[in-house]
Amino acid sequence: MKPSSILALALGLAAIHPTDSLAQAPTTPKHRFEIGEKDLLLDGQRLQIRCGELHFARVPKEYWRQRLQLCKAMGLNAVCAYLFWNLHEFEQGKYNWEGQADAAEFCRLAQEEGLWVILRPGPYACAEWDGGGLPWWLLKKPNIALRSQDADFMAASKAWLAEVGRVLGPLQVTKGGPILMAQVENEYGFYGKDTEYMGRMRQATIDAGFDIPLFACNPTGNLANGKRDDLFNVVNFGSDPATGFKKLREVQPKGPLMCGEFYPGWFDTWGAPHHLGKTDAYLKDLEYMLKEGASFSIYMAHGGTSFGMWAGADRPFKPDTSSYDYDAPISEAGWVGDKFDLTRKLMSRYLLPGEKLPEPPAPMAVAAVPQFKLTETADVFANLPQAIKDSAPKNMEAYDQGHGCTVYRTMLPVGPAAKLQLDQVHDFAWVFVDGKEVGVMDRRSRRFSVNLPERKTPARLDILVEAMGHVNFGTEIHDRKGIQGKVQLVAGTQTNELKGDWEVFALKLDTPMLAALKWKPAAKDESGPKFWRGNFKLATAADTFLDLRAWGKGVIWVNGHCLARHWSIGPTQTAYLPGAWLKAGDNEVVVLDLTGPREPVMAGLAKPILDELHPELDFAVKGTKKSSLELGNHPADLSSSFKPGSEVQDVKFAKPLEGSQFVLEALNAHDGKPYAAISELDLLDPSGNSISHSSWTIAYVDSEELVGEDGSASNAINGQTADFWHTEWKTQSPAYPHRLAIDLGAKTAVGGFRYTPRTGNNPGRIKDYKVYVGSGFVKSAP
């Protein structure tokens, strides 16, 4: 057969493994899908893919069909199926493809609803999912290099992809199924430049039995990194498709244009304002792609919920909320509104011959639940599992633990008041002496010490550590939880390491642990970390939103389903509770609250609360503005100007500079307005490689917009080019100069930096600037 695809020969063919597949081969006709010279081709006919991202893991299985019908009614002809490796192989070698993890059933339902499927099997996904989908057990190897040619990582990844091929290979379009294309890795160009690594991942996908076109996606500024000609390349962006496609053409002159991720909104992180996309701009950019005949995938068409403890964390460490509403056209609970209607109307004008949009399905029933009280408690320290003995604390993964909390216990010697100093703790730690809380450690602000009282007799030290999601982006995915490094007692000039006799209690917060809890009636003034239990009655099961405004911080279960994390600081103040997980009659609620509720009551609301911040309730407020910047007589290490436009700009210093703080002083903007904005600020080592952000914090910022949008300074160092730091504009507009200071956590050699301006024709692009590298520029407030 003479191939009509520019990549048909390069993509390669391989036979499906003749193993027992979980997916029955479809009885529908087989098709030929190709990457043509100008268009995507299905059986030789042009196909403009109008895809939407819909993560089956974030939607109750009982609702999959209804959500797929909504996608079809909105005008989509395809959906993405992201596989989160750790969902399917939470324990090494034990695969789960049942229930909520039944990817084959999701694909079959999509086909029944007239939707094609684009498969994104990883091994790495990102997606604000725990560890970007990489299993926690990979981190048990101390020196593993994730997303590299590390032998252990490659072996595990190949085994995973082979399993994916076994399960989903029969559902490829070449076998009569709905899967048109499969992605190799994910946004690797942001992470690295190793083309051989990408080639080995491509070959592993082919060896797993995939004979459909394979593709790679990357953000606009990273398309050339790791690029291979034997993979179809697509570009990810949140705005300005003209520039995005121009950049794509620079690395791939021929072939159809496609946007792999087009963002109509954004995800939320705890303690930051709720994100809302700009609908008018989204529709304008979407129409541009429709007119140009470009294919695309709306990320997200329907965000859903990161149920249980699956929410990840943005870099350096900004934990994501369980709500993944994303301000998508289809809301977290499957509701539709103006953004859906306007998208549907726009799509209807660009349908392919023979297409007709169905009417949207009926919405799911919603009900309010009257306030009820949780009346039983189980104290965390009275329900510890069997102890693990160790000479010094290790990270959670070393104790075969992937999620939850860990209690580290030892005895403190007699002595004067002292400081307990940890090298690091991931992520939060409550410190107790003889059962009394004496302080909190917080990874967000790198607060890893607390003051201890004088001890006239030996005292029991308990360090209760909570792990939130593993970081899901950048080199920071090497994110081991629990205590890292030494635990030391500092008294005056004396520093002693606490080692030799530790007990470690792994609180995995799994079904066996919950079943073993010893409950008692709640007392009037309960305090400290506890599990709470209560019940509410329903006449008929329906969706609701649990009101958590009276609670502190922890995790919720309903009828055995691990529902969500909760944290009073917001912006999310409710937890979406699907009616499919409820029943008529009694329904059980269990809450782990590490800081304690203000009142142990709860209710079910008819509408969610996604945008209510309470920084005053934060137990360890970061408060970047409370510091002061004192440059003194330190001369600028560099005075220069950025070029206009949205191009990523690399700046190299004449010689490497050393310091623990990096200060960018912006003097003015290209458009003359008072605003400064940065999508991303990356520091480069003397060899030109990106420096890890894992120890970074924002030490100081003179202005950040937190009312009209999330313009937090931390957006400038999180690796996400679709969000940004923006100076205030809603209630005031302070004038230039604007200053942003990064604390690097240790003295670091800096060879230069990379500045990513805000995309599109937007204000805030900096013109003239100065850079300072050194130590002691920022003084923390007392």
FIVO-875263 format. One record per atom (N, C-alpha, C): x, y, z. Coordinates in pm, whole numbers, plus 50000, padded with zeros to 5 digits. Layout:
N
XYZ...
//
This chain:
782
500854988250000500005000050000500895012350000500585021849913501335034449908500795043850015501635047750114501125056250223500855070450175499735076050219499435090050188499805099050304500275093050413500635100850532502105104650529502415116950570503815121050574504585113850684503835107850780504505100850891504205085950892503505080850792503025066950800504175057150818505265059050741506375049750752507165052050880507355064650915508145067851033507485063251162506155063551164505455059951288505595045151318505715036851215505955022751237504705014851268504765001751245503654992851274504154981651363503274976651446503624965351532502374957451561502504944351574501354935851601500944936951747499634936451772499144936351910499574923451977500014924452102500384912352176499214902752182499404890252150498304880552156498054875752297497734885452386497474881952526496004883752555495584879552673494184880652711493864895152743493204902152653492884916252673491604917652752491544928452831490324931652903489294937952812489734943552697488824950252605488434940852492487164938252477486684930052367486794938052238487284931852132487414938652004486034943051955485904955651913484604960551867484164953351740482894953651716482344947751594482134958051485482434970851515482274981351415483414980451313483234986751196484254985751091485584991751133486664986151079487984991951102488145004151013488975013651059489205025850984490695028250967491015037250877492395041450855492495056250890493315059350988493505073251029494955077151002495155088550935496495092550892496735107350917498015110650924498455124550929498805128550786497945136050719498165139550580499075151550563499295155250436500135166750405499545179850459498215180950454497555193150499496535190650609495945178550610494835175750701495035162450771494295160850880494105147650938493095140450850493355127650823492525120250728491955107750792490645106150782489975094050825489405087250701489955075650672489575068450549489695077650428490735085650427491015094350314490275107550314489345109550408488555121850413489055130950525488995144150500489455153950598488675152550728489415152750841488795152550974489425163551057488645173551089489085183751185488665179051323489635175951406489335170751539488935182251630487715181451682487215190851783487105182951913488195182651985488315173752100488135181552230487795174452334487735180252467488325170652569489015176252666489615168152771488555164852875488455152052907487495146953005488175135253074488575136953199489315126453270488345117153341488265104853294487285095653354487535093453502488795095053547489105093253689488505104453773488155115653711487625127153784486105128153774485475117953718484015117753702483515104353755482465104053839481925091153882481575082453762481945069953767481695061053653480235061153613479345062353711477915062453682477505074353596478355084553589478025096653514478795097853382479625087953351480455089053231479625091753105478575083853087477795085152964477165099052956476605103953065475955117053061476965128053028478175127153083479195137253053479655136252907479755124152856480125122452715479035128052624477795126152662476685131652583476735146952584477125152952697477285167352703478385172152608479495164652605480585168252513480115167852368479395157452334478875156252198477925167752166477045170852260476065181552237476735195252227477905196852291478615209552285479275211752149479425201052072480015202251940481315194851922481705186952021482945179352011482715166551931483765162151861483705149251793484725139351849485435143651955486435134952017486645139152161487135129852241487535132752379488915126752403489625132752495490925127352536490725117552651491445106852647491465097252758492875097552817493025104952926494295105652999494355093653092495445086453089495645075653185496605080453294496195078853418497065081953531497625068753582498885066553553499555053853582499345049753727499465059353821499365055653963497945051654004496945055653929495585050953956495455036153923496125031853817495995018153769497035008753829498145014253881499175005953944499665012854071498755014254166499115021054291500155013054367500094999854360501134991254414501814984454297503124983954301503884978854187503464964654151503134962654024502784949553973501344945553991500544954154059499124951054081498294961154002497754956553889497024965553800495534965553832494944977253818493514978953843492874985653723491944978553657491194983953544489704982553568489314982353693487904980253726487284992853785485974993453784485245004453847485675017853791486075026753880486475040153840487695040153748488455029253743489665028153662489435020653531488185018253493487855010253375487975018653248489205020753204489465029253088488855023552961488845010252947488265004252826486775007052817486085006452931484645009452930484405024052893485235033052942485085047152906485215048952755486215042452696486405043452551485225037552474484705026452522483545020352455482325029452462482125035652578480995044952591481165056852498482395061952487482645073052396482275069152253482645057152214482325052552079480825051352059480125046252159478665045052150478005058752135478615069052192478055082552183478565090352063479285083551973479725089851849480955098651864481815095451961483015103351985484265094951961485235100651892486545094551880487325096852010488395089452027489205090352149490665092852112491265102452179492715104552171493295099652303494175089952295494715083452415496005090252458496085093052590497285099252647497755090152761498575079952728498885069552828500065072452918500775083552897501935086452981503205080252924504125076253013503955073653156503675086053242504135097653197503925110053273502745117553214501875123053301500685130053255500665144853296501065148353414500895161553476499455162953525498645171553459497195172253483496815175553627497735181853703497425185353841496995173053921497485161553880497225148753944498445144954028498225137954135499295133854226500515128754148501645135754163502875131454098502825131653947501845138553890501705138353745501365124653692500805116153778500445102553738501525092353762502735096653795503825087153820503625080653957503745067453966503495060654094504515064554201504015065754322504865069554436505995059654458505745046954425506745036654456508015038054373507965045654264509205048254190510205055654278509695063754372510555071854458511175063954572510855051054582511515042754683513005041054651513345042054522514765041654485515345055554509516315056854601516775070254642517295078954529517945073054431518585081354328517925079854191516675075754186516015074154057515885087653987516045087753857515865099753775514615097753691513505103453735512245101953665512295108953530511525103753435511425109553301512805110553236513565099953248514895099353189515185084953149516375082653095516755069153056517285060953173517035065353294517335057353414516775043353394517595033253419517215019453387515945015153460515815018653587514635014553663513385021753614513535034553583512375041753531511945036353396512895033453309512565028253177511905014553187512405005953274511834992453287510394993253336510155001653437508795002953490507865009153385508375019053311507545025753209507195016153096508145008153053507864998552946506824988352990506944983953115505954974253166504564980653170504504993353210503225000453213502635001753073503425006152977502915007952842502494994652780503214983852812502804970652763501434966852819501204970152946499904967353007498814975752942499114988352912498144996852842497794990752706498814985952635498554979652506497684967352518497904959552623497094947552644495634951152664495394961752740494024965352776493324973452667494044983052610493404992452518493784990652372494804982552345495194980152207494054975852117493174966752160492054962552075491044973552044491144984852112490184995752090490745006651999491835003651929492355013051831491445013451708491495024551637490665026151517490985015451413492225010751412492625000251318492014986751351491424985551470490764973151512489254974951522488764986551477487334989251487486934997051610487915001851685487635009351806487675024351782487555032251889487485046851875488815054151888489905047351927491155054251957491885057551828491975070551798492575075351673494085077051681494545082751791495935086551808496355083451952497665082051972498195080352108499355089852127499405095852244500465105452276501645098252339502835102852306504065097752367504545107852471504655103252598505035112052709504085123952714504505135152775503635146952783504455159252813504385168952725505095181652744506545179552788507195169652726508565166652766509515178352739509195186452637510075197552603510235207652715509275208452805509445217152921510445211153018510525197853022511285190753124512715187953081512905184052954514225179952909514395181152759515545176652710515885178152569516355165052506516205153952576516775141152534515905134752426516295136252301515525130352191515565115152194516665109552244516755094952252515745089452353515565096452464514555092352561513175092152496512845102852423511555103252355511455092052252512555088852186512555077752091512305064352157512885062452274512665049752346511225048852395510645060052438509235059852479508325057052358508665062952244507905060252122507965045352088509175039752094509325025552059508605016552158508615020252285507895012252385506405012352357505875023652306504455024452272504155015552152505025015652054504855006851938504964992251979505954989152063506124975452111504914970652190504184979952250502984976452325501804973152234501984974952103500954970952009500194982351946500684994651959499965005951900500445008351758499495007451663499815009351522499105021651464498675030551550498025042951510499045054351516498765065851456499715076951464500025080851608501305083751631501775087751764502195102451758501935109751866502215124051864502845128551995503445140451991504025146852110503455160852120503155165252243502655178852263503625186552351503705199752326504575208352405504045222552407504355230152512503995244352513504715251852402504215263552370504735271452258506235273552265506765276552383508185279752394509105267852406508575255652403509395243752427509285233352316508805237252200508535227652094509785220952039510915227752041512125222151982512835212252075512545212952205513245204252300512765189852288513705180852264513365166652253512565163052130512455172252034511615169951915512175158751828511255150851775511615140151682510735141151558511325138051443510575138451318509655126651301509845116051381508965104451369507785105151465507555116851523506355119551602505655131851545504355131251534503555142751493503555152551610503865165151584503985175051690502775184151695502255186351816501155195651838501575205351948500905216951954501325227552044500235230452147500625233652269499675236852377499735251752407498565258052422498525272252459497155275552517497095287052584495835291652641495275303752570496075309552480495635321252404496575323152287496255332652199497095336452087497455324451999496445318051939496725306451853497605309751733497525321951682498335325651566499825323951598500245329051714501645327551754501985312951781501065305851847501305291851876501525283651751500695285751651500825278151526502045282751444502395295551456503615300351390504835293051447504865291651580505965284451643505975269651603504785263951591504695249951549505245248251408504945257751320505435257051183506955257951176507555264551273509015265651273509685252251296509035243351369509625230251394508995219351308507835221851251507125212051169506475219451050507255221750945506775230050834505565224450760505415211350762504315205050689503375197950786502225194350732501265186850811500175195650869499125189750918498025197550975498435204351105497705214951139497935222051264497015216351371497565215151492496735210251603497225216051734496275220251816496555224551953496195212852045497175208052119496945196352205496215199652333496405211852384495705216552503495395231352485494115234652483493665248552472492855251652596493295261652675492775263652809491655274052813490425269852849489325279452864489275285553004490035279953096490075284453234491385280053295491365277053424492605272853492492225265853621493185258653678492955251253801493205260053923492735255554039492875263054164493875256454257494565264754335495445259854441494965265654573495215258354682494755262654814495365276054852494525285154898494985298054945495075308854839494785305454713494845315254603493435317354547493195328754483491855331354430491405320954328490105318854322489495309854224489715315454084489995306653989490275310853852489025310753766488855321253689487805322053589488435325853457488095318553351488605321953219487845333753160488435340053061487795351152991487055345552870485725344352883484935337152784485045343452645485025356652636485085363152505486395359952433487495360552506488795357652445488885342852407488365334152493488345319752465487585316852336486415322752320485605320352200486285325952075486915337552087487615343451974488745334451926489535329252021490645320451986490135307051931489045302151989488465289651940487985291251796487345302451766486865304751630488035306051533489125312151577490305313151490490725299151445490785289751540491225276151505490205269251415488935271351442487895265251358487985270551216488185283551200488285289551067489525284650992490615283251065491875279051002491885264150970490875256951014490845242550990491775234751082492255241451188493145234751283492345225851377492945214851418492335206251518492765211051657492015207051758492305211951893491665202851995492135204352119491495197952233491335208352343490105210552385489815220152492490175213752625491125219552694491575214452824491185224752932490105222553002489245210853008487875214152945487285204252880485885205552841485005203452964485435194153049484775191553177485855187153275486105195453378487215192753468486925181953570485755182553633485415172553734486105175053866486435164253936486945164854073488125155354090489165160054155490275151154194489875144554325489065134054313488505127754432489605122254523489245120454649490165114454745491405122854766492565116254756493855123054777494645123754648493945124454534494605124054404495035137754354494605148654415495035161854369496545163354387497205169354289498645171154294499035184254360500215189154324500715201954376501525208754268501275221654252502035229754158503425232254216504375235754131505725238554179505855253154223506795256654311507645247654389506825238854485505805244554553504855236454628503615244754654502605243054569501305249654584500265238754566499795232554674498875221254659497565225254591497115216554502495905218854424494655215054502493575222254477492295218954540491735206154480490835199854554490175187854501489205191454388488585203054397487745207554286488625210354165488265204454052488985206953926488005212953826487185222053876486145228353795486705234853670487845241853683488615247353572487895258453497486715262453547485845271553471485645266253329485495253053320485285246453191483855248753143483585246753014482215248352963481205239453034481645227653080480815218753160481395219053302480585223153400481105225553534481505212753605482085214353723482525202853803481425192753822480195197253843479065188253868478275184953742478825188653626478135185453502477045195253464477135207453516476155217753481476635225253357475695231053284476025239053167475445253053183476085262653117475635276553125476055283853000476355296753015476655305152899477855300152820478925296152890480135291952817479845279552733479055270352784478645258552708477785262752589476775270952615475845274852508476555282252396477465291352432478185299052332479155290152254479765280552323480645271052253479855262552156478715257752199477845249452113477405257351989477015269852011476575278251900477705280451800478905283051851480065285151765480395272451688480445261151756480795248451692479795245051581478535248251603477495244451507477735250651370478515261551365478775268251238479945261951162480635252451225481825246651161481775231351160480585225851153480455211351152480915205651018481375193351020481755186350899480505181350828480605178350699479425173450625478765161550694477445162350709476685151350768476555151950919477265161450983477195162351130475975170351175475435166251288474315173351351474475172051502474295183151571474485182951716473235177951786473375168151876472235163651955471925173752066470745172652123470385181052237471135176352362471475185452452472155181252575471255172152658471855162652731471055153952818470535161652940469585155853008469035162053128470115162653237470115173253317471095174253426470785164253537471795161453617471625152753733470825160153841470045152553915469255158554023470175163754132469785175054191470545181354299469625183554418470155181654538469345183654659470185189954769469555197754852470195202854973469975192855087470915192555179470815183755296470815192655420469825191555506469795199755628471025197455714471365207355793472555206355878472465194255970473585187355983473675175956074474985176656150475045169456261476205170156350476985157056344478305158156353479155146356365479385144056514478995132456562478845130356706479855120756767480735114856685481725105356737483115109656692484125106356773485515109556739486405097356761487525097656691488595087856710489905095456706490555096756819491785104556829492895097956746493615105856667494675100356583495705092956666496145099056779497215092856857496745080556934495425078856948494895066857013494595055856911494875058556784494565048856678495745046856584496935046856642498125045056560498295030256524498775027456402499055013556363500315008556431500724996556395501934990856452503144999356416504035001356512505195010056491506255003156406506945011356328508145007156257509335012956334510265004656374511435009356449512505013956351513155025256381514205030356294515185038556377516405039756325517425047456398517315062356368516685065856255516465079856219515285080256122514535091056119513375091656031513755091555883512935085055805513085085055659511805090655597511855092555465510655097255397509585086455393508345090555365507215081255367507395069655269507895072755150508025062455047508935051155093509935054455175510845044355228510135034555320508965038655374508165029955460506955024155384507075023555250506005017955165504695025455181504775038555183503585046755199503525057055087502345057855021502205067054910501325078954937500355077655028499435088555062499255088755213498685099755264498245100055403499135108055495499235103255619499995109955725500965100055789501955105355855502915096955929503215103756062503265095856167503695100856298505105095656325506025104856351507405101556389507535104256538507995094256616508025095556762509395091756818509855099856913511065096656989510975103457124511965101157211512005107657342513015119057341512605130257400513485141757416514185140857551515465143757554516175143257683515815155357770516145154357897516025165757987516905177057933516385189257940517215200257891516465213457888517175224057855516555237357852515685239157728514985250257721514225253557601515155253057481514645248057370515505245757253514675247357127515365246757015514705247256885514795233456820513655228356773513635216156695513795220056549514855215356485515185219456349515215207156257514415207356151514435196956050515075202555924515775193955850516305198555722515135202755632514145193855618512925196855545511835187455593510585191455571509475182255590508485184855478507995173955419507005174755311505745167555356504665175055393504495188755352504185197855473503395192655569503055200155690503325191255811503755197355920504055189456040503565196756165502825189456246502385194556376503255187756482503865195656568504825190456665504175190456803504285179056872503675177157004504745172657103504695178257223505555173757333504645168857444504765156057476503885149657575502415152357544502085151657417500695152857373500195167057354501025177057385500615191057372501255197057246500415203257160500955209257039501805221557073503025222157013503925233257041504285241256915503865236656797504195244256677503865236656550503915244056438503585238456306504725241656209505075231956128506045234056020505295234055887505795242155793505025244855671505975245755553505835236455461506715236155344506545248555256505355254355251505115265855163506105277055189506385279555316507295290455354508635285355404508875272255383510125265955429510345268455578509275267555653509335269055799509525255155858510755251655891511075238055932511625237356074511265247056158511705246456297510585251556388510575246556512509655251556613510415252256745509945260656836510565261956967509965251857064510835245157140510405235257239510605240857379509725237257472509865242057611510965234657686511325240057799512275233257888511675219957933512555209957952512095196657992512845192358119512145191158231512775186958356512835171758368512015164958286512075150358275512015147058126512455134958087512355131257946510905132757896510755137257773509435140257717509275133357583508035129657553507745123057425507555133557315508285131857208508155140657091507385133156982506305139256935505555133956820505545144456711505905140356590505825149056473504815142656378503645148956367502585143956280502705151056145503055143456042503285149155909502125145655817501625155755749500595153655646501225155555509501035145555423501445146855282500245151155200500405161955127499405165255026499895159554894499405164254781499775157754655501245159054623501815148354561503165149354508503175159854396504215167954394504335178254290504235171554154503475177654062503165171053935503805177553814504765186653835505305194153721506765197553747507595196953643508995200853656509845190153724511105193453746512005183953812511575181153956510675189654008510205188054146509305175854163509025168254055508265155754069509015145654154510295147654176511045139154269510705143654411509455141854447508875148154566508555137554671509565133954749509345124054854508685130954974507775123955038506995129755147507575125955283507125133255386507585130355521508835138255556509545133655658510755140555705511905137755609512615148555574513775147455485515015151755562515995142955569517255146755633517225145955785518035154055847518265153055991517155159856072516985154556196516175161056298517135164956410517235177856438518235182656533517615191056644518255190656758517865198556873518935209256893518535221856885519485232956895519195240657023520185240957114520065248257240521335256357259521205269457245522395277857254523355274657143524595271457180525615268157080525685253157053524835245457123524865230957110523825226157008524255217656916523345211656818523535196456823522455189356851522525174756860521475168556770521885158556693520945151356607520185141056691518875140856672518045130956741518035118056658518755108356703518825095756629519045084256726518735072356677519015060356755517785053056802516655059956826515495053056881514215060256838513765057156718512545063156663511485052456639510245056456655509105048356612508375056156503508005049156398507335055356285505995048356265504925056156256503565050856239503015055956106502785046756014502285050355881500755050455881500185062255873498735063855867498335065255720498055053955655497815054055511496425059255474495565060955574494215066055552493475057655448493715044755450493055035655356491905028355424491255019655352490075012755405490375004655530491464996755534491744989355657491954998355778492615009655761492825018455875491505024355924490655028755831489365034455873488515023955944488555011655898487755000955958488214997856100489485000556130490034997256262489905008556364489365019956326489275031256419488385027956538488785032556654488025030556777487275043556808485955042956796485125054956810484605056556952484385069056988483755072257116482875084557097481905086657186481085098757173481945111357185481635121157102482415133557103482175141157233483265146357291483155154757411482855169057368482585177557466482215191457436483355199057370484535197957425485665206157377486775197157323486505190457215487505181957152488575190857087489825186657096490895194057031491925184256978492825189156894493865180756838493375172856717494285165756650493935158456529493035146456559491885146156492490915135656519490135132056393489615119856395488585115756300487225118656363486295123156280484925125956325483965117556240482865113356303481895105256229480475109856259479645109756155478235113256170477425107656055476115109756059475215104455956474195114955916473715113655794472565121655751471635112755670470365116255670469355108255603468915115055473468615106955373468075111855246466835103855211465855110755156464685103655101465035097854965465765105754885466185101454752467605106354729468435097754674469825101654647469875111954536470705122354555470905132754454472225139554482472785146154381474025153754399473835164554505474915167254578474915178454672476345183254691476515193954767477835199654792477985201254942478855193055001479045193655146479675206955187479025213755279479485226655329480525224255438481765228255412482875225155502483445237655569482695248355570483225260955622483505260555771482925251155844483175250355988484385241756022484995235655919486055226055944487435231855916488475224655959489835229555947490555224455825491295213555841492115208255732492185193155743491965186355631492055171855634491445165255513490755153955539490215145355432488815140755472487945138455372486555134455395486255121355323485465112855390484935100655329483415100555344482705095855242481255094255249480915080255198480235072655283479845058855248481035050855194482195053055253483385045555214484155051455098483585061155026484285067854917485175078854974486475078454943487345089554982487005101054888486365111354945485735121554863486695132754823487375138954921488135151054889489005155055008489935163954980490615171355086489805183855118489925188655240489275201255277490275209955351490105223255336491005232755403490255245955411490105250955531489265262655555489765275255485491015275755443491545287955382490935290555244490325280255180489705281955050490735282054938490285285054815488985291054780487805281354781488085268254772486995258454773486495256454916485205258454938484625256855071483605245555075483415238654963482475227554957483155215654892482575203954907483055191954838481905186354755482125184654627481105178954539480875164354578479625161154610479245147654651478245142054551478675132954463477775127554361476645119354423475445121354373474305113454419474495098554395475315095154296475575081054265476275073954381476905081554471477605075554584476785076554713475535081054700474625082154814473505071954801472685071154904471575061654905470425067254986469245062354958468095065955042468315060255181467995068055283468235063755421469505069755475470195062255563471385067355631472615067555540473385078355548474645079755478475705083955579476855077255577477895079555677478955089155625479315098755710480395108255680481495106455784482735105255737483915104955825484835116255781485325124055877486205135355848487465133955934488625134455869489865136355941490125151355945490215156956065490525171156078491765172556165492835177556105494115178456174494235190656263493385200656239493445212856320492205214656406491155207156378489935207656457488895216956398487615212856400486535221456349486185232356449485645243356398485115253556488483805248656549483085240456472481875233856520481685221456433481435209556492481385197156414480055195256341479715204856257478455204056183478735204956033477755200355956477895199855812476505200555752476425204155626475165204355553475465201755406474445198755329474605197355186473965209155116474725216455037474235228154967473815224554825472925232654768472485230354630473445236454529474355245154576475345251154488476715250754555477785249654476479125249354536479605263154576480585263454666481305275754699482755273454657483155279954549484485277754492485385289854504484865301054558485615313554549485615321454680485785314554793485765321354923487075318754996487915329055001489215327855067489125332555212489865325555300489955329555441491415328655487492255337955442493675337355483493855338555633492895344755702493015346255847492935332855919492445322455851492345309155911493565300455884494505305755808495715298055777496565296755902496955284455935497725282156057499185286556042499625289255921501005293655901501045302455777500585314755791500445323655677501825327255621501935326455488503205329455423503465344455419502545351855361502595366455365503835372655304504005371455171505215376655109505365391755128504245398955137504325413655147504815418355284504885409555381505285413655515506805415055527507525411055425508965412755426509325426455368510575430255383511045442855325512265439955238512375447455130513485445955037514465457355060515705453755088516745463855118517955461155029518005467854914519115466054822520335473954864520115484254949521235492154999522075498054887523395496754900524305502154798524755491354700524105479854705524485469054614524215473354470525235473954386524985477954246524235466854172523475470854072522775460953991523795452153920523555439153920524445429853849524185430153699523015435153660522705436453519521635447053502521835456053407520825465853368520615464053218519365461253177519135458353036517675460553003517285456152883515895457552837515435444552771514165441152795513565430052724513035434752589513075425752492512495428852361510965428852374510275436552290508805436052291508315422752237507035419952258506455407652206506395396652310505875385052267505625373952359506695363152354507795365752283508845355652271509525353152405509835340352432510645336852547512045342452526512615348452630513925354852615514905349352718516035344352671517115339652757518145350752774518545353152898519535363352929520705356452999521905358052944523095352053004523955362853067524445360253187525335369653253526745368353194527515379053202528885378753150529705367953221529425366053349530055355353425529035350853531529115338253576528145333353675528165341653802526985343553860526835350853985526395341154094526745343954218526375335154328525565342654431524555335754485523755341554590522585332554625521915336054733520735328254774519445335654742519555347854686518365355454649518565361754512517475361854435517485367654300516395378354296516755390454259515805401554256515705406954115514485407754063514215414453936513505427653967514105438653925513505451753942513055456653805511765457353785511195461953658511005477053665511505484253565511515498853568510365505153490509885498353386508785503553305508265492453214507185495653141506565485853052506625490952909506565481952813506615485652672505425494452633504265492152698503085499952660502915512652744503855515152835503785527352916502815526853032502115515553049501165514553159501895510353288501225511753404501935509253531502045494553570501545485453485501475471453525502725463553483503075453953568504115444153535503515430353544503905421653452503425407853451504535398753402504605386853459505565376653415504855363253414504875356453299504315343053294505225333153365506535334453341507455325153406508845331453411509505329353524510875333753545511675321653588512585317553503513385305553529514845309753540515565304253635516995307153648517795295753585518915299453525519755289853453521095288353525521595276053529522905273953589523995278153489525275277753528526335282253436526385274753304525785262653299525745254953174524505257853090523635266353143522435269853068521235261253096521335252253195520215243553231519345250053339518065246753338517145252153436517515247453576517475256553672517755253253812516455248753879516515237953953515325232754021514705243254111513375243654110512635253254193512265247354330512695235254358512165227954473512385235154606513425243254617513695250154743513335264954736512675269154629512385283354611511145287854687511165300354726509965307254773510035321654722508855327854714508825342154687509155349254817510285355954818510735362854940510085376454955509805382854840509235396354846508605399554711507485406754715506905412654596506245425754639506395436154560505835449054601504345449954570503865442054473502475442954434502065430154363500885424954397500335413254328498815414154331498185411354219496725412254208496095399554264495265401154369494615389754432493115391654443492585402354386491155405054394490465402254260490945408754155490315407054024490665394053956491805388153993492255375353935493385370154023493845358153990494995352754062496255357553991496775368754040498035373953987499165372054087499055361154172500045359154277501445357854222502385362854299503785362754258504295348554237503765339154313504235325354300503935319554162502995325554088502735320953952503935322853860504835331953897505995334653814507065323853824506945314753922507985304453940507395290453944506145288753896505525275453906505655267153780506305272453676506515264753555505355264953458504245271153496503055271353411503015284753337503155284253206503195296753129501815302353101500745294953133499395299853109498885308653222499535308353339499185317853444500345327553462500215337353552501225347853556501135355753686502275361953721502285372453823501825385353756500935392653823500475405553772500355415153888500865427153872500725437253976499265441753986498955448354095497555451754126496925460554017495645457753989494905466053894493445468053934492895459354017491465459754046491085471654133491795473454243491435484154337492455495554338493685492754292494695503154282495715498954177496495508454128497495505754024498795512554061499565506654152500825512854193501775514454075502555524854078503445528053965504725519853972505435519453860506785513853856507695522353945508835516553992509325503053964508585492354043508605479853988508035468354057509155458254081509115452154199510225443354237509705429654282510395419454236510085405554271511375398954316511365393054436512565386554490512285371854517513185363354472513075348954492514155344554589513755337154691514715330754781514985316654726516245313654697516595300954633516825289754733516785292754862516925282454964518355279355002519315282954917520735280554945521555288754846522815290754877523695297854784523795290054654523565297054543523435290454413524215298154307524865290854216525525297154103524505299153992524355311653949523355315153848524065320553724523845314053611524495318153487523645327253402522355328453436521435336853359520015333653398519075338553317517685335653347516865335853219515685330053228514745329453115513465336653155513075346153073511875354353097510815350652994509655346453043508525343652956507475354352976507255363152876506245373552892504845367652891503895375452933502505371652924502105370452777501325360252743500955358052604499875367652560499655368152427498585376352372498915391152377497975399152334498155413652335497665419152468498435416652573498015419952709499005429352774498565437452870499475446552939500415439153032501495446153071502395440653171503735436153119503995437552988505285433252936506355443252974507345438253045508385446753102509365451052993509815463453002510815468452907512195469052975512455479253052513765480853117513755474453255514895468653292514935461553421516365461153474516455457753603517725455153668517635441753741518775435253756518835422353825519885423253935519565417554051520495416854163520565402254208521765397054227521965383554279522865384554401522435379254513523245380154635522515373754751522765378754869522125373454990521745385055082520695383055158520305392755259519545404755207519075404355081518315415755028516955417055097516365405555131515015405555188515095402655336514475411255414514415409455558513005405255595512885394055664511565389255705511025397755818509715399555815509065406955922509135398856050509255405256166509335397856292508015390856321
//
